[in-house]
Amino acid sequence: MGATSMKSTQSIATTWEFREIAMSRETSRESARELLTSVAETEHWELDRLRIFPDGRRNVRLRRKVIRVARTA
């Protein structure tokens, strides 16, 4: 598969955390689907952007909301 990086970004209304996954051209469509489904179900990520290059490489950007809990006591 490939490299993974994570970062967060913040806007006024919603804070999102992003994760980028790079997949090589040797990664089958089925393997990519299984990986992304597993990550989505277990870690609560959703697909933000998928880029498929002419040579077959895939760059996937996933996102999830960051929930901030306010201290009450």
PDB file of N, H, CA, C and O in Angstrom:
ATOM      1  N   MET A   1       0.842  -1.146   0.000  1.00  0.00           N
ATOM      2  CA  MET A   1       0.000   0.000   0.000  1.00  0.00           C
ATOM      3  C   MET A   1       0.894   1.217   0.000  1.00  0.00           C
ATOM      4  O   MET A   1       1.784   1.302  -0.846  1.00  0.00           O
ATOM      5  N   GLY A   2       0.708   2.159   0.897  1.00  0.00           N
ATOM      6  H   GLY A   2      -0.015   2.090   1.585  1.00  0.00           H
ATOM      7  CA  GLY A   2       1.507   3.348   0.753  1.00  0.00           C
ATOM      8  C   GLY A   2       1.620   4.147   2.025  1.00  0.00           C
ATOM      9  O   GLY A   2       1.352   3.659   3.123  1.00  0.00           O
ATOM     10  N   ALA A   3       2.023   5.387   1.847  1.00  0.00           N
ATOM     11  H   ALA A   3       2.240   5.783   0.955  1.00  0.00           H
ATOM     12  CA  ALA A   3       2.274   6.292   2.952  1.00  0.00           C
ATOM     13  C   ALA A   3       0.970   6.830   3.526  1.00  0.00           C
ATOM     14  O   ALA A   3      -0.045   6.929   2.836  1.00  0.00           O
ATOM     15  N   THR A   4       1.028   7.170   4.798  1.00  0.00           N
ATOM     16  H   THR A   4       1.852   7.090   5.358  1.00  0.00           H
ATOM     17  CA  THR A   4      -0.122   7.744   5.483  1.00  0.00           C
ATOM     18  C   THR A   4       0.333   8.980   6.232  1.00  0.00           C
ATOM     19  O   THR A   4       1.376   8.959   6.886  1.00  0.00           O
ATOM     20  N   SER A   5      -0.431  10.052   6.146  1.00  0.00           N
ATOM     21  H   SER A   5      -1.278  10.069   5.615  1.00  0.00           H
ATOM     22  CA  SER A   5      -0.150  11.239   6.945  1.00  0.00           C
ATOM     23  C   SER A   5      -1.457  11.750   7.515  1.00  0.00           C
ATOM     24  O   SER A   5      -2.527  11.549   6.939  1.00  0.00           O
ATOM     25  N   MET A   6      -1.353  12.424   8.668  1.00  0.00           N
ATOM     26  H   MET A   6      -0.484  12.588   9.136  1.00  0.00           H
ATOM     27  CA  MET A   6      -2.551  12.941   9.307  1.00  0.00           C
ATOM     28  C   MET A   6      -2.330  14.398   9.675  1.00  0.00           C
ATOM     29  O   MET A   6      -1.224  14.782  10.057  1.00  0.00           O
ATOM     30  N   LYS A   7      -3.372  15.211   9.564  1.00  0.00           N
ATOM     31  H   LYS A   7      -4.270  14.899   9.254  1.00  0.00           H
ATOM     32  CA  LYS A   7      -3.330  16.603   9.988  1.00  0.00           C
ATOM     33  C   LYS A   7      -4.728  17.034  10.371  1.00  0.00           C
ATOM     34  O   LYS A   7      -5.701  16.355  10.040  1.00  0.00           O
ATOM     35  N   SER A   8      -4.840  18.152  11.062  1.00  0.00           N
ATOM     36  H   SER A   8      -4.050  18.703  11.330  1.00  0.00           H
ATOM     37  CA  SER A   8      -6.149  18.689  11.401  1.00  0.00           C
ATOM     38  C   SER A   8      -6.287  20.087  10.830  1.00  0.00           C
ATOM     39  O   SER A   8      -5.312  20.813  10.642  1.00  0.00           O
ATOM     40  N   THR A   9      -7.497  20.424  10.570  1.00  0.00           N
ATOM     41  H   THR A   9      -8.290  19.834  10.723  1.00  0.00           H
ATOM     42  CA  THR A   9      -7.797  21.781  10.135  1.00  0.00           C
ATOM     43  C   THR A   9      -9.017  22.249  10.906  1.00  0.00           C
ATOM     44  O   THR A   9      -9.848  21.439  11.317  1.00  0.00           O
ATOM     45  N   GLN A  10      -9.125  23.542  11.099  1.00  0.00           N
ATOM     46  H   GLN A  10      -8.450  24.200  10.766  1.00  0.00           H
ATOM     47  CA  GLN A  10     -10.222  24.051  11.908  1.00  0.00           C
ATOM     48  C   GLN A  10     -10.925  25.178  11.168  1.00  0.00           C
ATOM     49  O   GLN A  10     -10.286  26.060  10.594  1.00  0.00           O
ATOM     50  N   SER A  11     -12.230  25.134  11.191  1.00  0.00           N
ATOM     51  H   SER A  11     -12.749  24.417  11.657  1.00  0.00           H
ATOM     52  CA  SER A  11     -13.037  26.220  10.664  1.00  0.00           C
ATOM     53  C   SER A  11     -13.935  26.708  11.785  1.00  0.00           C
ATOM     54  O   SER A  11     -13.903  26.168  12.891  1.00  0.00           O
ATOM     55  N   ILE A  12     -14.719  27.702  11.513  1.00  0.00           N
ATOM     56  H   ILE A  12     -14.745  28.140  10.614  1.00  0.00           H
ATOM     57  CA  ILE A  12     -15.578  28.268  12.552  1.00  0.00           C
ATOM     58  C   ILE A  12     -16.621  27.256  13.010  1.00  0.00           C
ATOM     59  O   ILE A  12     -16.837  27.108  14.213  1.00  0.00           O
ATOM     60  N   ALA A  13     -17.264  26.565  12.096  1.00  0.00           N
ATOM     61  H   ALA A  13     -17.088  26.685  11.119  1.00  0.00           H
ATOM     62  CA  ALA A  13     -18.372  25.680  12.444  1.00  0.00           C
ATOM     63  C   ALA A  13     -17.920  24.274  12.828  1.00  0.00           C
ATOM     64  O   ALA A  13     -18.397  23.723  13.820  1.00  0.00           O
ATOM     65  N   THR A  14     -17.016  23.691  12.062  1.00  0.00           N
ATOM     66  H   THR A  14     -16.628  24.138  11.255  1.00  0.00           H
ATOM     67  CA  THR A  14     -16.664  22.292  12.250  1.00  0.00           C
ATOM     68  C   THR A  14     -15.154  22.108  12.183  1.00  0.00           C
ATOM     69  O   THR A  14     -14.466  22.761  11.397  1.00  0.00           O
ATOM     70  N   THR A  15     -14.661  21.224  13.006  1.00  0.00           N
ATOM     71  H   THR A  15     -15.219  20.693  13.645  1.00  0.00           H
ATOM     72  CA  THR A  15     -13.242  20.874  12.971  1.00  0.00           C
ATOM     73  C   THR A  15     -13.121  19.471  12.392  1.00  0.00           C
ATOM     74  O   THR A  15     -13.784  18.539  12.848  1.00  0.00           O
ATOM     75  N   TRP A  16     -12.269  19.331  11.384  1.00  0.00           N
ATOM     76  H   TRP A  16     -11.730  20.087  11.013  1.00  0.00           H
ATOM     77  CA  TRP A  16     -12.063  18.054  10.723  1.00  0.00           C
ATOM     78  C   TRP A  16     -10.618  17.603  10.905  1.00  0.00           C
ATOM     79  O   TRP A  16      -9.696  18.417  10.963  1.00  0.00           O
ATOM     80  N   GLU A  17     -10.448  16.304  10.992  1.00  0.00           N
ATOM     81  H   GLU A  17     -11.197  15.643  10.945  1.00  0.00           H
ATOM     82  CA  GLU A  17      -9.129  15.691  10.980  1.00  0.00           C
ATOM     83  C   GLU A  17      -9.010  14.971   9.645  1.00  0.00           C
ATOM     84  O   GLU A  17      -9.954  14.309   9.212  1.00  0.00           O
ATOM     85  N   PHE A  18      -7.860  15.093   8.990  1.00  0.00           N
ATOM     86  H   PHE A  18      -7.094  15.630   9.342  1.00  0.00           H
ATOM     87  CA  PHE A  18      -7.659  14.480   7.683  1.00  0.00           C
ATOM     88  C   PHE A  18      -6.573  13.419   7.754  1.00  0.00           C
ATOM     89  O   PHE A  18      -5.631  13.527   8.539  1.00  0.00           O
ATOM     90  N   ARG A  19      -6.714  12.407   6.932  1.00  0.00           N
ATOM     91  H   ARG A  19      -7.479  12.320   6.294  1.00  0.00           H
ATOM     92  CA  ARG A  19      -5.724  11.331   6.803  1.00  0.00           C
ATOM     93  C   ARG A  19      -5.543  11.061   5.325  1.00  0.00           C
ATOM     94  O   ARG A  19      -6.517  10.890   4.593  1.00  0.00           O
ATOM     95  N   GLU A  20      -4.299  11.024   4.887  1.00  0.00           N
ATOM     96  H   GLU A  20      -3.507  11.164   5.482  1.00  0.00           H
ATOM     97  CA  GLU A  20      -4.018  10.757   3.479  1.00  0.00           C
ATOM     98  C   GLU A  20      -3.354   9.395   3.339  1.00  0.00           C
ATOM     99  O   GLU A  20      -2.444   9.044   4.090  1.00  0.00           O
ATOM    100  N   ILE A  21      -3.826   8.649   2.371  1.00  0.00           N
ATOM    101  H   ILE A  21      -4.565   8.934   1.760  1.00  0.00           H
ATOM    102  CA  ILE A  21      -3.284   7.318   2.087  1.00  0.00           C
ATOM    103  C   ILE A  21      -2.890   7.280   0.621  1.00  0.00           C
ATOM    104  O   ILE A  21      -3.684   7.634  -0.251  1.00  0.00           O
ATOM    105  N   ALA A  22      -1.674   6.854   0.353  1.00  0.00           N
ATOM    106  H   ALA A  22      -1.029   6.566   1.062  1.00  0.00           H
ATOM    107  CA  ALA A  22      -1.198   6.699  -1.016  1.00  0.00           C
ATOM    108  C   ALA A  22      -1.117   5.208  -1.322  1.00  0.00           C
ATOM    109  O   ALA A  22      -0.539   4.438  -0.555  1.00  0.00           O
ATOM    110  N   MET A  23      -1.697   4.811  -2.438  1.00  0.00           N
ATOM    111  H   MET A  23      -2.168   5.436  -3.061  1.00  0.00           H
ATOM    112  CA  MET A  23      -1.679   3.406  -2.854  1.00  0.00           C
ATOM    113  C   MET A  23      -0.956   3.289  -4.179  1.00  0.00           C
ATOM    114  O   MET A  23      -1.124   4.119  -5.073  1.00  0.00           O
ATOM    115  N   SER A  24      -0.154   2.255  -4.292  1.00  0.00           N
ATOM    116  H   SER A  24      -0.018   1.581  -3.566  1.00  0.00           H
ATOM    117  CA  SER A  24       0.609   2.045  -5.519  1.00  0.00           C
ATOM    118  C   SER A  24      -0.291   1.496  -6.628  1.00  0.00           C
ATOM    119  O   SER A  24      -1.427   1.092  -6.376  1.00  0.00           O
ATOM    120  N   ARG A  25       0.217   1.487  -7.826  1.00  0.00           N
ATOM    121  H   ARG A  25       1.139   1.815  -8.031  1.00  0.00           H
ATOM    122  CA  ARG A  25      -0.557   0.979  -8.959  1.00  0.00           C
ATOM    123  C   ARG A  25      -0.779  -0.522  -8.871  1.00  0.00           C
ATOM    124  O   ARG A  25      -1.680  -1.051  -9.523  1.00  0.00           O
ATOM    125  N   GLU A  26       0.029  -1.220  -8.073  1.00  0.00           N
ATOM    126  H   GLU A  26       0.760  -0.790  -7.544  1.00  0.00           H
ATOM    127  CA  GLU A  26      -0.134  -2.667  -7.913  1.00  0.00           C
ATOM    128  C   GLU A  26      -1.308  -3.022  -7.003  1.00  0.00           C
ATOM    129  O   GLU A  26      -1.736  -4.176  -6.975  1.00  0.00           O
ATOM    130  N   THR A  27      -1.829  -2.057  -6.267  1.00  0.00           N
ATOM    131  H   THR A  27      -1.481  -1.119  -6.290  1.00  0.00           H
ATOM    132  CA  THR A  27      -2.961  -2.304  -5.375  1.00  0.00           C
ATOM    133  C   THR A  27      -4.216  -2.529  -6.218  1.00  0.00           C
ATOM    134  O   THR A  27      -4.597  -1.682  -7.026  1.00  0.00           O
ATOM    135  N   SER A  28      -4.841  -3.668  -6.017  1.00  0.00           N
ATOM    136  H   SER A  28      -4.531  -4.356  -5.361  1.00  0.00           H
ATOM    137  CA  SER A  28      -6.051  -3.956  -6.791  1.00  0.00           C
ATOM    138  C   SER A  28      -7.219  -3.114  -6.293  1.00  0.00           C
ATOM    139  O   SER A  28      -7.204  -2.603  -5.174  1.00  0.00           O
ATOM    140  N   ARG A  29      -8.207  -2.983  -7.129  1.00  0.00           N
ATOM    141  H   ARG A  29      -8.218  -3.398  -8.039  1.00  0.00           H
ATOM    142  CA  ARG A  29      -9.397  -2.227  -6.762  1.00  0.00           C
ATOM    143  C   ARG A  29     -10.086  -2.855  -5.552  1.00  0.00           C
ATOM    144  O   ARG A  29     -10.570  -2.145  -4.671  1.00  0.00           O
ATOM    145  N   GLU A  30     -10.128  -4.166  -5.512  1.00  0.00           N
ATOM    146  H   GLU A  30      -9.735  -4.743  -6.228  1.00  0.00           H
ATOM    147  CA  GLU A  30     -10.746  -4.882  -4.406  1.00  0.00           C
ATOM    148  C   GLU A  30      -9.977  -4.659  -3.102  1.00  0.00           C
ATOM    149  O   GLU A  30     -10.590  -4.456  -2.054  1.00  0.00           O
ATOM    150  N   SER A  31      -8.641  -4.693  -3.154  1.00  0.00           N
ATOM    151  H   SER A  31      -8.143  -4.857  -4.005  1.00  0.00           H
ATOM    152  CA  SER A  31      -7.828  -4.448  -1.960  1.00  0.00           C
ATOM    153  C   SER A  31      -8.016  -3.031  -1.442  1.00  0.00           C
ATOM    154  O   SER A  31      -8.102  -2.809  -0.235  1.00  0.00           O
ATOM    155  N   ALA A  32      -8.080  -2.076  -2.360  1.00  0.00           N
ATOM    156  H   ALA A  32      -8.011  -2.256  -3.341  1.00  0.00           H
ATOM    157  CA  ALA A  32      -8.305  -0.674  -1.974  1.00  0.00           C
ATOM    158  C   ALA A  32      -9.665  -0.524  -1.313  1.00  0.00           C
ATOM    159  O   ALA A  32      -9.795   0.160  -0.297  1.00  0.00           O
ATOM    160  N   ARG A  33     -10.674  -1.158  -1.884  1.00  0.00           N
ATOM    161  H   ARG A  33     -10.569  -1.713  -2.709  1.00  0.00           H
ATOM    162  CA  ARG A  33     -12.020  -1.092  -1.319  1.00  0.00           C
ATOM    163  C   ARG A  33     -12.051  -1.689   0.083  1.00  0.00           C
ATOM    164  O   ARG A  33     -12.645  -1.109   0.992  1.00  0.00           O
ATOM    165  N   GLU A  34     -11.412  -2.851   0.266  1.00  0.00           N
ATOM    166  H   GLU A  34     -10.929  -3.322  -0.472  1.00  0.00           H
ATOM    167  CA  GLU A  34     -11.388  -3.506   1.574  1.00  0.00           C
ATOM    168  C   GLU A  34     -10.688  -2.635   2.612  1.00  0.00           C
ATOM    169  O   GLU A  34     -11.161  -2.509   3.742  1.00  0.00           O
ATOM    170  N   LEU A  35      -9.567  -2.037   2.231  1.00  0.00           N
ATOM    171  H   LEU A  35      -9.183  -2.139   1.313  1.00  0.00           H
ATOM    172  CA  LEU A  35      -8.829  -1.177   3.151  1.00  0.00           C
ATOM    173  C   LEU A  35      -9.663   0.025   3.573  1.00  0.00           C
ATOM    174  O   LEU A  35      -9.770   0.327   4.762  1.00  0.00           O
ATOM    175  N   LEU A  36     -10.254   0.711   2.595  1.00  0.00           N
ATOM    176  H   LEU A  36     -10.167   0.466   1.629  1.00  0.00           H
ATOM    177  CA  LEU A  36     -11.031   1.911   2.902  1.00  0.00           C
ATOM    178  C   LEU A  36     -12.296   1.587   3.698  1.00  0.00           C
ATOM    179  O   LEU A  36     -12.688   2.355   4.576  1.00  0.00           O
ATOM    180  N   THR A  37     -12.927   0.467   3.401  1.00  0.00           N
ATOM    181  H   THR A  37     -12.609  -0.157   2.688  1.00  0.00           H
ATOM    182  CA  THR A  37     -14.112   0.049   4.154  1.00  0.00           C
ATOM    183  C   THR A  37     -13.748  -0.260   5.597  1.00  0.00           C
ATOM    184  O   THR A  37     -14.462   0.134   6.519  1.00  0.00           O
ATOM    185  N   SER A  38     -12.648  -0.958   5.796  1.00  0.00           N
ATOM    186  H   SER A  38     -12.068  -1.278   5.048  1.00  0.00           H
ATOM    187  CA  SER A  38     -12.199  -1.302   7.137  1.00  0.00           C
ATOM    188  C   SER A  38     -11.891  -0.050   7.958  1.00  0.00           C
ATOM    189  O   SER A  38     -12.306   0.058   9.112  1.00  0.00           O
ATOM    190  N   VAL A  39     -11.169   0.886   7.364  1.00  0.00           N
ATOM    191  H   VAL A  39     -10.832   0.798   6.426  1.00  0.00           H
ATOM    192  CA  VAL A  39     -10.821   2.131   8.060  1.00  0.00           C
ATOM    193  C   VAL A  39     -12.077   2.931   8.378  1.00  0.00           C
ATOM    194  O   VAL A  39     -12.193   3.497   9.465  1.00  0.00           O
ATOM    195  N   ALA A  40     -13.012   2.981   7.447  1.00  0.00           N
ATOM    196  H   ALA A  40     -12.918   2.521   6.564  1.00  0.00           H
ATOM    197  CA  ALA A  40     -14.247   3.742   7.658  1.00  0.00           C
ATOM    198  C   ALA A  40     -15.075   3.144   8.792  1.00  0.00           C
ATOM    199  O   ALA A  40     -15.614   3.877   9.621  1.00  0.00           O
ATOM    200  N   GLU A  41     -15.175   1.838   8.830  1.00  0.00           N
ATOM    201  H   GLU A  41     -14.737   1.243   8.157  1.00  0.00           H
ATOM    202  CA  GLU A  41     -16.018   1.191   9.834  1.00  0.00           C
ATOM    203  C   GLU A  41     -15.391   1.201  11.218  1.00  0.00           C
ATOM    204  O   GLU A  41     -16.097   1.405  12.205  1.00  0.00           O
ATOM    205  N   THR A  42     -14.087   0.988  11.317  1.00  0.00           N
ATOM    206  H   THR A  42     -13.513   0.822  10.515  1.00  0.00           H
ATOM    207  CA  THR A  42     -13.452   0.863  12.628  1.00  0.00           C
ATOM    208  C   THR A  42     -13.009   2.192  13.206  1.00  0.00           C
ATOM    209  O   THR A  42     -13.024   2.363  14.425  1.00  0.00           O
ATOM    210  N   GLU A  43     -12.613   3.141  12.363  1.00  0.00           N
ATOM    211  H   GLU A  43     -12.601   3.002  11.372  1.00  0.00           H
ATOM    212  CA  GLU A  43     -12.058   4.400  12.861  1.00  0.00           C
ATOM    213  C   GLU A  43     -12.935   5.609  12.534  1.00  0.00           C
ATOM    214  O   GLU A  43     -12.559   6.744  12.827  1.00  0.00           O
ATOM    215  N   HIS A  44     -14.091   5.374  11.932  1.00  0.00           N
ATOM    216  H   HIS A  44     -14.396   4.452  11.694  1.00  0.00           H
ATOM    217  CA  HIS A  44     -15.088   6.417  11.649  1.00  0.00           C
ATOM    218  C   HIS A  44     -14.586   7.492  10.674  1.00  0.00           C
ATOM    219  O   HIS A  44     -14.890   8.672  10.847  1.00  0.00           O
ATOM    220  N   TRP A  45     -13.829   7.094   9.663  1.00  0.00           N
ATOM    221  H   TRP A  45     -13.582   6.135   9.522  1.00  0.00           H
ATOM    222  CA  TRP A  45     -13.386   8.010   8.620  1.00  0.00           C
ATOM    223  C   TRP A  45     -14.396   7.977   7.484  1.00  0.00           C
ATOM    224  O   TRP A  45     -15.094   6.981   7.294  1.00  0.00           O
ATOM    225  N   GLU A  46     -14.472   9.070   6.728  1.00  0.00           N
ATOM    226  H   GLU A  46     -13.904   9.879   6.883  1.00  0.00           H
ATOM    227  CA  GLU A  46     -15.288   9.105   5.512  1.00  0.00           C
ATOM    228  C   GLU A  46     -14.423   9.625   4.375  1.00  0.00           C
ATOM    229  O   GLU A  46     -13.446  10.341   4.597  1.00  0.00           O
ATOM    230  N   LEU A  47     -14.791   9.259   3.165  1.00  0.00           N
ATOM    231  H   LEU A  47     -15.584   8.677   2.985  1.00  0.00           H
ATOM    232  CA  LEU A  47     -14.018   9.649   1.992  1.00  0.00           C
ATOM    233  C   LEU A  47     -14.206  11.129   1.707  1.00  0.00           C
ATOM    234  O   LEU A  47     -15.332  11.609   1.582  1.00  0.00           O
ATOM    235  N   ASP A  48     -13.091  11.852   1.603  1.00  0.00           N
ATOM    236  H   ASP A  48     -12.176  11.462   1.704  1.00  0.00           H
ATOM    237  CA  ASP A  48     -13.134  13.271   1.258  1.00  0.00           C
ATOM    238  C   ASP A  48     -12.740  13.460  -0.202  1.00  0.00           C
ATOM    239  O   ASP A  48     -13.400  14.204  -0.927  1.00  0.00           O
ATOM    240  N   ARG A  49     -11.676  12.801  -0.640  1.00  0.00           N
ATOM    241  H   ARG A  49     -11.140  12.197  -0.051  1.00  0.00           H
ATOM    242  CA  ARG A  49     -11.227  12.942  -2.021  1.00  0.00           C
ATOM    243  C   ARG A  49     -10.457  11.699  -2.444  1.00  0.00           C
ATOM    244  O   ARG A  49      -9.672  11.144  -1.675  1.00  0.00           O
ATOM    245  N   LEU A  50     -10.693  11.276  -3.671  1.00  0.00           N
ATOM    246  H   LEU A  50     -11.331  11.727  -4.296  1.00  0.00           H
ATOM    247  CA  LEU A  50      -9.959  10.166  -4.275  1.00  0.00           C
ATOM    248  C   LEU A  50      -9.396  10.657  -5.594  1.00  0.00           C
ATOM    249  O   LEU A  50     -10.133  11.154  -6.446  1.00  0.00           O
ATOM    250  N   ARG A  51      -8.095  10.518  -5.760  1.00  0.00           N
ATOM    251  H   ARG A  51      -7.497  10.114  -5.068  1.00  0.00           H
ATOM    252  CA  ARG A  51      -7.457  10.936  -7.003  1.00  0.00           C
ATOM    253  C   ARG A  51      -6.748   9.729  -7.603  1.00  0.00           C
ATOM    254  O   ARG A  51      -5.890   9.118  -6.965  1.00  0.00           O
ATOM    255  N   ILE A  52      -7.114   9.395  -8.830  1.00  0.00           N
ATOM    256  H   ILE A  52      -7.811   9.891  -9.348  1.00  0.00           H
ATOM    257  CA  ILE A  52      -6.490   8.283  -9.543  1.00  0.00           C
ATOM    258  C   ILE A  52      -5.658   8.872 -10.670  1.00  0.00           C
ATOM    259  O   ILE A  52      -6.180   9.569 -11.540  1.00  0.00           O
ATOM    260  N   PHE A  53      -4.377   8.590 -10.651  1.00  0.00           N
ATOM    261  H   PHE A  53      -3.953   8.024  -9.944  1.00  0.00           H
ATOM    262  CA  PHE A  53      -3.453   9.118 -11.646  1.00  0.00           C
ATOM    263  C   PHE A  53      -3.439   8.232 -12.885  1.00  0.00           C
ATOM    264  O   PHE A  53      -3.820   7.064 -12.811  1.00  0.00           O
ATOM    265  N   PRO A  54      -3.002   8.774 -14.031  1.00  0.00           N
ATOM    266  CA  PRO A  54      -2.964   7.987 -15.270  1.00  0.00           C
ATOM    267  C   PRO A  54      -2.108   6.720 -15.159  1.00  0.00           C
ATOM    268  O   PRO A  54      -2.367   5.739 -15.855  1.00  0.00           O
ATOM    269  N   ASP A  55      -1.092   6.734 -14.292  1.00  0.00           N
ATOM    270  H   ASP A  55      -0.881   7.531 -13.727  1.00  0.00           H
ATOM    271  CA  ASP A  55      -0.251   5.547 -14.152  1.00  0.00           C
ATOM    272  C   ASP A  55      -0.829   4.521 -13.177  1.00  0.00           C
ATOM    273  O   ASP A  55      -0.221   3.474 -12.953  1.00  0.00           O
ATOM    274  N   GLY A  56      -2.008   4.810 -12.589  1.00  0.00           N
ATOM    275  H   GLY A  56      -2.502   5.660 -12.771  1.00  0.00           H
ATOM    276  CA  GLY A  56      -2.689   3.841 -11.730  1.00  0.00           C
ATOM    277  C   GLY A  56      -2.538   4.090 -10.242  1.00  0.00           C
ATOM    278  O   GLY A  56      -3.214   3.438  -9.446  1.00  0.00           O
ATOM    279  N   ARG A  57      -1.672   5.014  -9.840  1.00  0.00           N
ATOM    280  H   ARG A  57      -1.124   5.543 -10.487  1.00  0.00           H
ATOM    281  CA  ARG A  57      -1.547   5.331  -8.412  1.00  0.00           C
ATOM    282  C   ARG A  57      -2.832   5.966  -7.908  1.00  0.00           C
ATOM    283  O   ARG A  57      -3.555   6.614  -8.665  1.00  0.00           O
ATOM    284  N   ARG A  58      -3.111   5.775  -6.613  1.00  0.00           N
ATOM    285  H   ARG A  58      -2.524   5.249  -5.998  1.00  0.00           H
ATOM    286  CA  ARG A  58      -4.287   6.384  -5.994  1.00  0.00           C
ATOM    287  C   ARG A  58      -3.854   7.186  -4.776  1.00  0.00           C
ATOM    288  O   ARG A  58      -3.070   6.704  -3.959  1.00  0.00           O
ATOM    289  N   ASN A  59      -4.356   8.391  -4.653  1.00  0.00           N
ATOM    290  H   ASN A  59      -4.993   8.783  -5.317  1.00  0.00           H
ATOM    291  CA  ASN A  59      -4.213   9.180  -3.434  1.00  0.00           C
ATOM    292  C   ASN A  59      -5.606   9.346  -2.859  1.00  0.00           C
ATOM    293  O   ASN A  59      -6.521   9.809  -3.540  1.00  0.00           O
ATOM    294  N   VAL A  60      -5.757   8.969  -1.611  1.00  0.00           N
ATOM    295  H   VAL A  60      -5.013   8.594  -1.058  1.00  0.00           H
ATOM    296  CA  VAL A  60      -7.050   9.016  -0.948  1.00  0.00           C
ATOM    297  C   VAL A  60      -6.938   9.961   0.245  1.00  0.00           C
ATOM    298  O   VAL A  60      -5.998   9.862   1.034  1.00  0.00           O
ATOM    299  N   ARG A  61      -7.889  10.869   0.376  1.00  0.00           N
ATOM    300  H   ARG A  61      -8.653  10.950  -0.265  1.00  0.00           H
ATOM    301  CA  ARG A  61      -7.952  11.726   1.560  1.00  0.00           C
ATOM    302  C   ARG A  61      -9.242  11.410   2.288  1.00  0.00           C
ATOM    303  O   ARG A  61     -10.335  11.514   1.730  1.00  0.00           O
ATOM    304  N   LEU A  62      -9.093  11.019   3.558  1.00  0.00           N
ATOM    305  H   LEU A  62      -8.206  10.935   4.011  1.00  0.00           H
ATOM    306  CA  LEU A  62     -10.221  10.702   4.412  1.00  0.00           C
ATOM    307  C   LEU A  62     -10.382  11.823   5.430  1.00  0.00           C
ATOM    308  O   LEU A  62      -9.430  12.548   5.717  1.00  0.00           O
ATOM    309  N   ARG A  63     -11.585  11.963   5.973  1.00  0.00           N
ATOM    310  H   ARG A  63     -12.358  11.374   5.739  1.00  0.00           H
ATOM    311  CA  ARG A  63     -11.800  12.971   6.999  1.00  0.00           C
ATOM    312  C   ARG A  63     -12.748  12.431   8.057  1.00  0.00           C
ATOM    313  O   ARG A  63     -13.534  11.516   7.811  1.00  0.00           O
ATOM    314  N   ARG A  64     -12.649  13.027   9.250  1.00  0.00           N
ATOM    315  H   ARG A  64     -12.010  13.770   9.450  1.00  0.00           H
ATOM    316  CA  ARG A  64     -13.601  12.751  10.323  1.00  0.00           C
ATOM    317  C   ARG A  64     -13.681  13.976  11.217  1.00  0.00           C
ATOM    318  O   ARG A  64     -12.729  14.745  11.348  1.00  0.00           O
ATOM    319  N   LYS A  65     -14.843  14.131  11.824  1.00  0.00           N
ATOM    320  H   LYS A  65     -15.616  13.506  11.718  1.00  0.00           H
ATOM    321  CA  LYS A  65     -15.059  15.267  12.711  1.00  0.00           C
ATOM    322  C   LYS A  65     -14.290  15.064  14.006  1.00  0.00           C
ATOM    323  O   LYS A  65     -14.205  13.959  14.542  1.00  0.00           O
ATOM    324  N   VAL A  66     -13.738  16.161  14.487  1.00  0.00           N
ATOM    325  H   VAL A  66     -13.807  17.059  14.052  1.00  0.00           H
ATOM    326  CA  VAL A  66     -13.088  16.160  15.788  1.00  0.00           C
ATOM    327  C   VAL A  66     -14.103  16.698  16.779  1.00  0.00           C
ATOM    328  O   VAL A  66     -14.595  17.817  16.634  1.00  0.00           O
ATOM    329  N   ILE A  67     -14.411  15.897  17.785  1.00  0.00           N
ATOM    330  H   ILE A  67     -14.011  14.989  17.903  1.00  0.00           H
ATOM    331  CA  ILE A  67     -15.407  16.286  18.770  1.00  0.00           C
ATOM    332  C   ILE A  67     -14.672  16.794  20.003  1.00  0.00           C
ATOM    333  O   ILE A  67     -13.954  16.044  20.663  1.00  0.00           O
ATOM    334  N   ARG A  68     -14.858  18.067  20.305  1.00  0.00           N
ATOM    335  H   ARG A  68     -15.442  18.677  19.768  1.00  0.00           H
ATOM    336  CA  ARG A  68     -14.252  18.676  21.474  1.00  0.00           C
ATOM    337  C   ARG A  68     -15.260  18.624  22.620  1.00  0.00           C
ATOM    338  O   ARG A  68     -16.413  19.029  22.472  1.00  0.00           O
ATOM    339  N   VAL A  69     -14.810  18.129  23.741  1.00  0.00           N
ATOM    340  H   VAL A  69     -13.873  17.801  23.862  1.00  0.00           H
ATOM    341  CA  VAL A  69     -15.682  18.028  24.914  1.00  0.00           C
ATOM    342  C   VAL A  69     -15.314  19.152  25.873  1.00  0.00           C
ATOM    343  O   VAL A  69     -14.159  19.287  26.279  1.00  0.00           O
ATOM    344  N   ALA A  70     -16.301  19.946  26.226  1.00  0.00           N
ATOM    345  H   ALA A  70     -17.239  19.836  25.897  1.00  0.00           H
ATOM    346  CA  ALA A  70     -16.077  21.037  27.174  1.00  0.00           C
ATOM    347  C   ALA A  70     -16.099  20.500  28.591  1.00  0.00           C
ATOM    348  O   ALA A  70     -16.958  19.696  28.950  1.00  0.00           O
ATOM    349  N   ARG A  71     -15.168  20.942  29.372  1.00  0.00           N
ATOM    350  H   ARG A  71     -14.470  21.595  29.080  1.00  0.00           H
ATOM    351  CA  ARG A  71     -15.091  20.520  30.760  1.00  0.00           C
ATOM    352  C   ARG A  71     -16.244  21.153  31.546  1.00  0.00           C
ATOM    353  O   ARG A  71     -16.504  22.349  31.419  1.00  0.00           O
ATOM    354  N   THR A  72     -16.923  20.355  32.346  1.00  0.00           N
ATOM    355  H   THR A  72     -16.712  19.383  32.450  1.00  0.00           H
ATOM    356  CA  THR A  72     -18.102  20.848  33.065  1.00  0.00           C
ATOM    357  C   THR A  72     -17.827  21.097  34.539  1.00  0.00           C
ATOM    358  O   THR A  72     -18.581  21.824  35.186  1.00  0.00           O
ATOM    359  N   ALA A  73     -16.768  20.511  35.086  1.00  0.00           N
ATOM    360  H   ALA A  73     -16.157  19.920  34.561  1.00  0.00           H
ATOM    361  CA  ALA A  73     -16.525  20.693  36.529  1.00  0.00           C
ATOM    362  C   ALA A  73     -15.153  21.221  36.796  1.00  0.00           C
ATOM    363  O   ALA A  73     -14.786  21.431  37.952  1.00  0.00           O
TER     364      ALA A  73
END
